[in-house]
Every structure is written in structure tokens, then in C-alpha cells.
Amino acid sequence: MKELDATNRRILSELVADARIPISELARKVGLSKTPVAQRIRQMEEIGLINGYRAILSPLKLGLTHVTYIEARLTDTRQKALEQFNAAVRAISEIEECYMIAGGFDYLLKVRSRDMTHFRQLMAEKISELPYIHATTSYVAMEAVVEQSWTEI
């Protein structure tokens, strides 16, 4: 597959909207038969354009209504320290997102918790115990104005 043509873009758009769409329905929507659609999907999976399929859970329905962003500064930013920090962050299920940042701090974490009490517990027992953590600054989100996953193809 050399480029992402209009048909592949339509296939991806439909899969992003509903990854459980039957191949027959997807084929009808993009104007092809089932076999070429299945082949195109398989090709996009093989080249890594489609990384997988998953259920998207509602954090609100799970009671995780409290969102806090944390700036984290580390004591050591050599490769081994970063790898240890990254592995430890991945083990904390309440950390929804984590980004290494270029700027005044090293990482930005998005943490979901039930409430402030739960967040304080996470800070004391998990986040403050992360390897090489030096200092944190927390920002509590009051309202989600835009919160969406990648949907544009």
C-alpha cells in the first residue's frame, strides 16, 4: 500500500466510529465487496496503520470523575532513569496519559481518580514513590470542555 487513498480513509473513518462494524456493512458503506475491504484492512494492520482494536471505557461511569494534571520533575534524566520512570508510570492504572515534555519540567501526567481523597492517596502511595521523582505540581481540572480521541482521518 503506497498511499492512503480515499477508500482507505473511508474505511478507517468507519472503523474509528465503530470498530465492531460487520465487514458486509463496511463494504456497503465504502462501495466495495467484502473481500477487497477485508484485504485493505489486513494490509493496514500489517503496515501498522491500524495498531489494534479495543473497548473504550467511560471513566465517568467507572466513578473516575476527578481529573488532575501533574507536572513531574525528575532528579535524573539519563536514559536508564527515564526507562525506570516510564515503566513505573505504566504500572499505575490511574495514570491515563503520560508525556515526556521539553521545557520547565520533565513529564506531564493525566491522573483519573474518584475524588480528592483518592487522589491524595495516589499521590502519597504511588506517584510520590515513582523512581527519580523530585517534585510535582498538580492542577485539578474543573470541567472537560473538549475530550475526545483521534477521529479525523
Disulfide bonds with the S-S distance in Angstrom:
none
